[in-house]
């Protein structure tokens, strides 16, 4: 996976919202990654996670720029 210390979670929500935010962040030069524990658990053969509970992560260096974009977009 990725080193936990390099990324910080900035949002958790539905896949639609996460994809929308990823597009906005990408347009502003901020790369992001997602984590879907439910889907990962199903692929691995065991249940786990909460449906529609996708986590959005950005590098810690980008958090200060990403948070205002996310807050403005979802308000």
Chimera marker file (.cmm) of the C-alpha trace (Angstrom):
<marker_set name="trace">
<marker id="1" x="0.000" y="0.000" z="0.000" r="1" g="1" b="0" radius="0.5"/>
<marker id="2" x="1.326" y="3.491" z="0.748" r="1" g="1" b="0" radius="0.5"/>
<marker id="3" x="3.226" y="4.805" z="3.752" r="1" g="1" b="0" radius="0.5"/>
<marker id="4" x="0.637" y="6.133" z="6.205" r="1" g="1" b="0" radius="0.5"/>
<marker id="5" x="2.940" y="8.962" z="7.255" r="1" g="1" b="0" radius="0.5"/>
<marker id="6" x="3.100" y="10.380" z="3.737" r="1" g="1" b="0" radius="0.5"/>
<marker id="7" x="-0.665" y="10.864" z="3.284" r="1" g="1" b="0" radius="0.5"/>
<marker id="8" x="-3.501" y="12.310" z="5.322" r="1" g="1" b="0" radius="0.5"/>
<marker id="9" x="-7.220" y="11.640" z="5.051" r="1" g="1" b="0" radius="0.5"/>
<marker id="10" x="-9.113" y="14.768" z="4.043" r="1" g="1" b="0" radius="0.5"/>
<marker id="11" x="-12.587" y="13.394" z="3.320" r="1" g="1" b="0" radius="0.5"/>
<marker id="12" x="-14.760" y="10.316" z="3.748" r="1" g="1" b="0" radius="0.5"/>
<marker id="13" x="-18.008" y="9.836" z="1.865" r="1" g="1" b="0" radius="0.5"/>
<marker id="14" x="-19.751" y="8.389" z="-1.145" r="1" g="1" b="0" radius="0.5"/>
<marker id="15" x="-17.912" y="7.328" z="-4.279" r="1" g="1" b="0" radius="0.5"/>
<marker id="16" x="-19.645" y="10.067" z="-6.288" r="1" g="1" b="0" radius="0.5"/>
<marker id="17" x="-18.493" y="12.811" z="-3.919" r="1" g="1" b="0" radius="0.5"/>
<marker id="18" x="-14.968" y="11.399" z="-3.746" r="1" g="1" b="0" radius="0.5"/>
<marker id="19" x="-14.680" y="11.251" z="-7.541" r="1" g="1" b="0" radius="0.5"/>
<marker id="20" x="-16.003" y="14.819" z="-7.802" r="1" g="1" b="0" radius="0.5"/>
<marker id="21" x="-13.447" y="16.036" z="-5.270" r="1" g="1" b="0" radius="0.5"/>
<marker id="22" x="-10.630" y="14.116" z="-6.950" r="1" g="1" b="0" radius="0.5"/>
<marker id="23" x="-11.415" y="15.907" z="-10.211" r="1" g="1" b="0" radius="0.5"/>
<marker id="24" x="-11.436" y="19.322" z="-8.528" r="1" g="1" b="0" radius="0.5"/>
<marker id="25" x="-8.181" y="18.622" z="-6.730" r="1" g="1" b="0" radius="0.5"/>
<marker id="26" x="-6.528" y="17.256" z="-9.881" r="1" g="1" b="0" radius="0.5"/>
<marker id="27" x="-7.549" y="20.402" z="-11.795" r="1" g="1" b="0" radius="0.5"/>
<marker id="28" x="-5.598" y="22.383" z="-9.193" r="1" g="1" b="0" radius="0.5"/>
<marker id="29" x="-2.540" y="20.141" z="-9.359" r="1" g="1" b="0" radius="0.5"/>
<marker id="30" x="-3.227" y="18.164" z="-6.181" r="1" g="1" b="0" radius="0.5"/>
<marker id="31" x="-2.943" y="14.398" z="-6.583" r="1" g="1" b="0" radius="0.5"/>
<marker id="32" x="-5.062" y="12.165" z="-4.386" r="1" g="1" b="0" radius="0.5"/>
<marker id="33" x="-5.658" y="8.495" z="-3.674" r="1" g="1" b="0" radius="0.5"/>
<marker id="34" x="-8.657" y="6.619" z="-2.317" r="1" g="1" b="0" radius="0.5"/>
<marker id="35" x="-9.252" y="3.719" z="0.008" r="1" g="1" b="0" radius="0.5"/>
<marker id="36" x="-12.385" y="1.571" z="-0.035" r="1" g="1" b="0" radius="0.5"/>
<marker id="37" x="-12.199" y="-0.993" z="2.767" r="1" g="1" b="0" radius="0.5"/>
<marker id="38" x="-15.477" y="-2.634" z="1.742" r="1" g="1" b="0" radius="0.5"/>
<marker id="39" x="-14.317" y="-3.286" z="-1.815" r="1" g="1" b="0" radius="0.5"/>
<marker id="40" x="-10.885" y="-4.429" z="-0.638" r="1" g="1" b="0" radius="0.5"/>
<marker id="41" x="-12.462" y="-6.879" z="1.778" r="1" g="1" b="0" radius="0.5"/>
<marker id="42" x="-14.742" y="-8.316" z="-0.868" r="1" g="1" b="0" radius="0.5"/>
<marker id="43" x="-11.869" y="-8.780" z="-3.319" r="1" g="1" b="0" radius="0.5"/>
<marker id="44" x="-9.806" y="-10.513" z="-0.637" r="1" g="1" b="0" radius="0.5"/>
<marker id="45" x="-12.655" y="-12.894" z="0.151" r="1" g="1" b="0" radius="0.5"/>
<marker id="46" x="-13.802" y="-11.561" z="3.486" r="1" g="1" b="0" radius="0.5"/>
<marker id="47" x="-16.323" y="-8.887" z="4.393" r="1" g="1" b="0" radius="0.5"/>
<marker id="48" x="-15.300" y="-5.666" z="5.987" r="1" g="1" b="0" radius="0.5"/>
<marker id="49" x="-15.795" y="-1.969" z="5.835" r="1" g="1" b="0" radius="0.5"/>
<marker id="50" x="-18.849" y="0.183" z="5.441" r="1" g="1" b="0" radius="0.5"/>
<marker id="51" x="-20.628" y="0.525" z="2.079" r="1" g="1" b="0" radius="0.5"/>
<marker id="52" x="-20.251" y="3.950" z="0.472" r="1" g="1" b="0" radius="0.5"/>
<marker id="53" x="-17.522" y="4.893" z="2.941" r="1" g="1" b="0" radius="0.5"/>
<marker id="54" x="-14.674" y="5.865" z="0.603" r="1" g="1" b="0" radius="0.5"/>
<marker id="55" x="-11.676" y="7.660" z="2.082" r="1" g="1" b="0" radius="0.5"/>
<marker id="56" x="-9.826" y="10.374" z="0.157" r="1" g="1" b="0" radius="0.5"/>
<marker id="57" x="-6.173" y="11.014" z="0.931" r="1" g="1" b="0" radius="0.5"/>
<marker id="58" x="-3.711" y="13.678" z="-0.191" r="1" g="1" b="0" radius="0.5"/>
<marker id="59" x="-0.049" y="14.111" z="0.597" r="1" g="1" b="0" radius="0.5"/>
<marker id="60" x="0.501" y="15.953" z="3.851" r="1" g="1" b="0" radius="0.5"/>
<marker id="61" x="2.221" y="18.766" z="1.960" r="1" g="1" b="0" radius="0.5"/>
<marker id="62" x="-1.032" y="19.391" z="0.038" r="1" g="1" b="0" radius="0.5"/>
<marker id="63" x="-3.497" y="19.263" z="2.952" r="1" g="1" b="0" radius="0.5"/>
<marker id="64" x="-3.571" y="23.037" z="3.529" r="1" g="1" b="0" radius="0.5"/>
<marker id="65" x="-4.459" y="23.624" z="-0.121" r="1" g="1" b="0" radius="0.5"/>
<marker id="66" x="-6.915" y="20.720" z="-0.394" r="1" g="1" b="0" radius="0.5"/>
<marker id="67" x="-9.099" y="21.383" z="2.659" r="1" g="1" b="0" radius="0.5"/>
<marker id="68" x="-10.478" y="24.773" z="1.508" r="1" g="1" b="0" radius="0.5"/>
<marker id="69" x="-11.263" y="23.338" z="-1.939" r="1" g="1" b="0" radius="0.5"/>
<marker id="70" x="-13.162" y="20.435" z="-0.362" r="1" g="1" b="0" radius="0.5"/>
<marker id="71" x="-15.040" y="22.620" z="2.131" r="1" g="1" b="0" radius="0.5"/>
<marker id="72" x="-16.058" y="25.150" z="-0.529" r="1" g="1" b="0" radius="0.5"/>
<marker id="73" x="-17.161" y="22.443" z="-2.949" r="1" g="1" b="0" radius="0.5"/>
<marker id="74" x="-19.367" y="20.610" z="-0.469" r="1" g="1" b="0" radius="0.5"/>
<marker id="75" x="-20.995" y="23.604" z="1.213" r="1" g="1" b="0" radius="0.5"/>
<link id1="1" id2="2" r="1" g="1" b="0" radius="0.2"/>
<link id1="2" id2="3" r="1" g="1" b="0" radius="0.2"/>
<link id1="3" id2="4" r="1" g="1" b="0" radius="0.2"/>
<link id1="4" id2="5" r="1" g="1" b="0" radius="0.2"/>
<link id1="5" id2="6" r="1" g="1" b="0" radius="0.2"/>
<link id1="6" id2="7" r="1" g="1" b="0" radius="0.2"/>
<link id1="7" id2="8" r="1" g="1" b="0" radius="0.2"/>
<link id1="8" id2="9" r="1" g="1" b="0" radius="0.2"/>
<link id1="9" id2="10" r="1" g="1" b="0" radius="0.2"/>
<link id1="10" id2="11" r="1" g="1" b="0" radius="0.2"/>
<link id1="11" id2="12" r="1" g="1" b="0" radius="0.2"/>
<link id1="12" id2="13" r="1" g="1" b="0" radius="0.2"/>
<link id1="13" id2="14" r="1" g="1" b="0" radius="0.2"/>
<link id1="14" id2="15" r="1" g="1" b="0" radius="0.2"/>
<link id1="15" id2="16" r="1" g="1" b="0" radius="0.2"/>
<link id1="16" id2="17" r="1" g="1" b="0" radius="0.2"/>
<link id1="17" id2="18" r="1" g="1" b="0" radius="0.2"/>
<link id1="18" id2="19" r="1" g="1" b="0" radius="0.2"/>
<link id1="19" id2="20" r="1" g="1" b="0" radius="0.2"/>
<link id1="20" id2="21" r="1" g="1" b="0" radius="0.2"/>
<link id1="21" id2="22" r="1" g="1" b="0" radius="0.2"/>
<link id1="22" id2="23" r="1" g="1" b="0" radius="0.2"/>
<link id1="23" id2="24" r="1" g="1" b="0" radius="0.2"/>
<link id1="24" id2="25" r="1" g="1" b="0" radius="0.2"/>
<link id1="25" id2="26" r="1" g="1" b="0" radius="0.2"/>
<link id1="26" id2="27" r="1" g="1" b="0" radius="0.2"/>
<link id1="27" id2="28" r="1" g="1" b="0" radius="0.2"/>
<link id1="28" id2="29" r="1" g="1" b="0" radius="0.2"/>
<link id1="29" id2="30" r="1" g="1" b="0" radius="0.2"/>
<link id1="30" id2="31" r="1" g="1" b="0" radius="0.2"/>
<link id1="31" id2="32" r="1" g="1" b="0" radius="0.2"/>
<link id1="32" id2="33" r="1" g="1" b="0" radius="0.2"/>
<link id1="33" id2="34" r="1" g="1" b="0" radius="0.2"/>
<link id1="34" id2="35" r="1" g="1" b="0" radius="0.2"/>
<link id1="35" id2="36" r="1" g="1" b="0" radius="0.2"/>
<link id1="36" id2="37" r="1" g="1" b="0" radius="0.2"/>
<link id1="37" id2="38" r="1" g="1" b="0" radius="0.2"/>
<link id1="38" id2="39" r="1" g="1" b="0" radius="0.2"/>
<link id1="39" id2="40" r="1" g="1" b="0" radius="0.2"/>
<link id1="40" id2="41" r="1" g="1" b="0" radius="0.2"/>
<link id1="41" id2="42" r="1" g="1" b="0" radius="0.2"/>
<link id1="42" id2="43" r="1" g="1" b="0" radius="0.2"/>
<link id1="43" id2="44" r="1" g="1" b="0" radius="0.2"/>
<link id1="44" id2="45" r="1" g="1" b="0" radius="0.2"/>
<link id1="45" id2="46" r="1" g="1" b="0" radius="0.2"/>
<link id1="46" id2="47" r="1" g="1" b="0" radius="0.2"/>
<link id1="47" id2="48" r="1" g="1" b="0" radius="0.2"/>
<link id1="48" id2="49" r="1" g="1" b="0" radius="0.2"/>
<link id1="49" id2="50" r="1" g="1" b="0" radius="0.2"/>
<link id1="50" id2="51" r="1" g="1" b="0" radius="0.2"/>
<link id1="51" id2="52" r="1" g="1" b="0" radius="0.2"/>
<link id1="52" id2="53" r="1" g="1" b="0" radius="0.2"/>
<link id1="53" id2="54" r="1" g="1" b="0" radius="0.2"/>
<link id1="54" id2="55" r="1" g="1" b="0" radius="0.2"/>
<link id1="55" id2="56" r="1" g="1" b="0" radius="0.2"/>
<link id1="56" id2="57" r="1" g="1" b="0" radius="0.2"/>
<link id1="57" id2="58" r="1" g="1" b="0" radius="0.2"/>
<link id1="58" id2="59" r="1" g="1" b="0" radius="0.2"/>
<link id1="59" id2="60" r="1" g="1" b="0" radius="0.2"/>
<link id1="60" id2="61" r="1" g="1" b="0" radius="0.2"/>
<link id1="61" id2="62" r="1" g="1" b="0" radius="0.2"/>
<link id1="62" id2="63" r="1" g="1" b="0" radius="0.2"/>
<link id1="63" id2="64" r="1" g="1" b="0" radius="0.2"/>
<link id1="64" id2="65" r="1" g="1" b="0" radius="0.2"/>
<link id1="65" id2="66" r="1" g="1" b="0" radius="0.2"/>
<link id1="66" id2="67" r="1" g="1" b="0" radius="0.2"/>
<link id1="67" id2="68" r="1" g="1" b="0" radius="0.2"/>
<link id1="68" id2="69" r="1" g="1" b="0" radius="0.2"/>
<link id1="69" id2="70" r="1" g="1" b="0" radius="0.2"/>
<link id1="70" id2="71" r="1" g="1" b="0" radius="0.2"/>
<link id1="71" id2="72" r="1" g="1" b="0" radius="0.2"/>
<link id1="72" id2="73" r="1" g="1" b="0" radius="0.2"/>
<link id1="73" id2="74" r="1" g="1" b="0" radius="0.2"/>
<link id1="74" id2="75" r="1" g="1" b="0" radius="0.2"/>
</marker_set>
